[in-house]
Amino acid sequence: MSRGRRRGGHKEEESAERWLLTYADMITLLMALFMVLFSISSVNISKYITLQRSLKAAFSGNILPGGKAIIQPGSSSSSSKAPSSLDQQAIVPVTAMTEKVSRSSQSATGSASAQSAAAAASAAAQTAAARQAAEFAQIKQRLDTYAAKHGFGKAVKTTIERRGLDIRVLTTDLLFASGQATLQSKAGPLLTEIANLLNVDQTHPIDVEGNTDNVPIRSSQFPSNWELSTARASTVVRYLIAHSLSPSRVTATGNAEQHPVESNATAAGRARNRRVEIVMQRINSSGEPSSEPSSEP
């Protein structure tokens, strides 16, 4: 009876301590969990991939690296898989990756802003060019109408060129007498109308160019055509300034006979070469052709 009691008491003591095994397993699993959580608290891509592969290998059933050596006789222990280069690579801090992504984002944002600014500038330039073209066309139409109405149709020609609006006025029997740089009285109304039309805009520069034929001139006042063409351009400039045109916008240029528009072999050609050109210069490029066809009134 005593032996039976002893055996029963031993079994009761053994079953009472069995909970320690379960408790120890739970503590071990919790410790492993906290270690994993701690290891991934500062995530690194390479380290995370290494951990992922290690966990996958641990739970795939190949617990012992030499397991395959038992199945395949004659294989050495060196046949186990060597660590990959990814496992051995240096650990890159997460902050470095974050900074790289931030720089890429800033670069993309800057590029988009630059493209938007370029598009806005292009649209503004096209709008200004269209406004300028309309202004040139309006001045040309009004001046052509005025010249035809007052009998200056053959002496005045307007064209819209790449450099701007060109108003060509023949000097013979309209602006100056032969070999002179003094304005004739009948030139006043025409130049006044030109000054009024050009004065509607205060931004475009205006260049007045004097041109002559190739017939030499040797007077005490004008030793050559250079002096004559420059004096005629200066006279027209003074008249335009006197009629409210801003002096800062106007320049005078003498070309002598260097820029003929017709042949100097005939009297008609020489008459067309004796001219003053008033050019309202273009300030907004619009990609227009070098010149627009225009018919003489």
Steps between C-alpha positions, in 0.01 A plus 500: 500500500782730574659432163177582322471824682854596414446433131181704499664790679784505246257522212313787662824690555609443138169620357503808724835615352403443132378861463863616532576354156216691339600817682863464390395450137281809511778711652741377232255588222435845649873564524543401135209727403647800684839433344342504155307818578814664632701399195245652259445817704774673295420350162775465246415358161794263475470392864127446461549282193766299686264448794221402264715239332625368835145459633390335178792257517432429868133411446544315172608174669872516416604571856843341482732631223650151471170323452555440132844351570334215687273423205779528241799291606845623406412870518720707723394753758613776262206420276272704724379825348741787541365831619385722215654834411177666608552360851852636511438845361538804718200624691374830360331729753134570442567875523726484193223336299251758627729785397544346155125472451459859623760626253331314217165650597647850517666452160171388344318795656764744376483356150121531492523862623758584233280349229199696624702824504630434148149431373370819661786703351437351156129579520574858609748544212246372247236735637735799479605405146136473389422840654802651324401354162151641535642842589732500197215398270275777635764772455578374149134500398437851634813644338425336163149645512633846587762495224251390236247761610749790489678410180817350654430149374800481268741658747413300813529123539455299821615145564506273807840332509692287747661808650166678536266743324687678218358832370686594180460861384660619175682829542472635144229768467360413845747525789811673364617683194792357304823517700327660802415389854230759578143374518256634245169639619290229335683232706360638827149340495636157406770498770247632754267209422791255528601650838145469631472136390836403646426680825218262593770264628767613745720189504615418146824673393491697177793527260501761225731407210610739226591352158623655175578390144854443376540841338788671684445832672779741586364818650637715778221381729503130402837367381346158423176304508584386853455848639190562286323177604585551867382864493169400342442229761582746778257756357215248500590394856483861622159541339364183660632604842342842457167324448497317835714197415729410792869576423608184683324284243645655185837459326631644172711298255664601171555221246604709197461280188590172675145354516327551163155352441516551122771516239679834474536450124170679429354829614193323645721263697710784639181685600385198701839472671479859622282433801458520877391186683327529838520160670293413806716219632363168617558416869303171519610217276204316352663275244342690211651489149776744413251732334131513430387584148350844473373682197584859434183714528 
